[in-house]
Amino acid sequence: MLRESSDLGSPAPAQLLIAFTDLTYFTRTAQSMPDADLARFCQEYYAATLAAVEPAGGSVIKFMGDAALIVFPSERAEAGVLALVELKRSVDVWMKRQQHTCRLIVRAHLAEAQ
């Protein structure tokens, strides 16, 4: 997503929608699960995140436990916001269905990054 500067070989600034997601009460929820169930839970959560983000033109930069760092190029910002809203809705429904108190928090900002 970052473009190379032609004269310096260093990344040129790029406008990005940068998002960070996090589950509330995840630590408490994780402590109540056997390891295999926790691994399955995380895999399903990661898959849901990727399924929402990638078709909208975004990339998950990395997962950190229950959190994710996500970017969309500025020209995909509107699609990115819509995808993040839908991700929150779907994850919250999934958590409620599993009787977990976790809910997804999404923070996003359109900014120049280098």
C-alpha positions in Angstrom: 0.0 0.0 0.0 2.9 2.4 0.6 4.6 3.6 -2.5 8.3 3.9 -3.0 9.7 7.4 -3.5 11.5 7.5 -6.8 14.5 9.5 -5.6 15.2 8.1 -2.2 14.0 4.6 -2.3 12.1 5.2 0.9 8.3 4.9 1.4 6.4 7.9 0.1 3.4 9.1 2.2 0.1 7.5 1.4 -3.4 8.3 2.5 -4.9 5.3 4.3 -7.9 4.4 6.4 -6.2 2.8 9.4 -8.4 0.7 11.7 -7.8 -1.0 15.0 -10.2 -3.6 16.3 -10.4 -5.1 19.8 -12.8 -7.4 21.7 -14.0 -6.2 25.1 -13.7 -8.7 28.0 -11.5 -11.0 25.9 -9.0 -11.8 28.6 -11.8 -12.9 31.0 -13.4 -14.9 28.2 -10.1 -16.5 27.2 -9.3 -17.5 30.7 -12.5 -19.5 31.0 -11.8 -21.6 27.8 -9.7 -24.7 27.4 -6.7 -24.0 25.1 -8.2 -25.9 22.1 -11.4 -24.0 22.3 -9.5 -20.7 22.6 -7.5 -21.6 19.5 -10.6 -22.4 17.5 -12.3 -19.2 18.8 -9.4 -17.1 17.6 -9.2 -18.9 14.2 -12.9 -18.2 13.6 -12.6 -14.6 14.7 -9.6 -14.1 12.4 -11.4 -15.7 9.5 -14.4 -13.5 10.0 -12.2 -10.4 10.1 -10.4 -11.4 6.9 -13.7 -12.2 5.2 -15.0 -8.7 5.9 -11.8 -6.7 5.2 -10.3 -8.3 2.1 -13.3 -8.1 -0.3 -13.6 -4.4 0.6 -10.0 -3.8 -0.6 -8.4 -3.7 2.8 -5.5 -5.7 4.4 -5.1 -7.1 7.8 -1.6 -6.0 8.7 -1.5 -8.2 11.8 -3.5 -9.9 14.5 -2.4 -9.4 18.1 -4.5 -11.8 20.2 -8.0 -10.4 20.0 -6.9 -7.2 18.2 -6.3 -6.4 14.6 -4.5 -3.7 12.7 -6.3 -3.1 9.4 -5.6 -0.7 6.5 -7.5 0.4 3.4 -6.2 2.6 0.6 -7.9 6.0 0.7 -9.8 5.3 -2.5 -11.4 2.3 -0.7 -12.2 4.3 2.5 -16.0 4.3 2.1 -16.0 0.5 1.4 -13.7 0.1 4.3 -15.9 1.9 6.7 -18.9 -0.1 5.6 -17.0 -3.4 5.9 -15.9 -2.4 9.5 -19.5 -1.5 10.5 -20.6 -4.9 9.2 -17.7 -6.7 10.9 -18.7 -5.2 14.2 -22.4 -6.2 13.7 -21.5 -9.7 12.7 -18.9 -10.3 15.4 -21.3 -8.9 18.1 -24.1 -11.2 16.9 -21.6 -14.2 16.9 -20.5 -13.4 20.5 -24.0 -13.0 21.7 -25.0 -16.3 20.1 -22.1 -18.0 21.9 -23.1 -16.3 25.2 -19.9 -14.4 25.5 -19.9 -10.9 26.9 -17.3 -9.8 24.3 -18.2 -7.1 21.9 -16.1 -5.7 19.0 -14.7 -2.2 19.3 -13.6 -0.6 16.0 -11.6 2.6 15.8 -10.7 4.1 12.4 -9.0 7.2 11.1 -8.1 8.4 7.6 -4.6 9.7 7.7 -1.3 10.0 5.9 1.1 7.3 6.7 4.7 6.7 5.7 
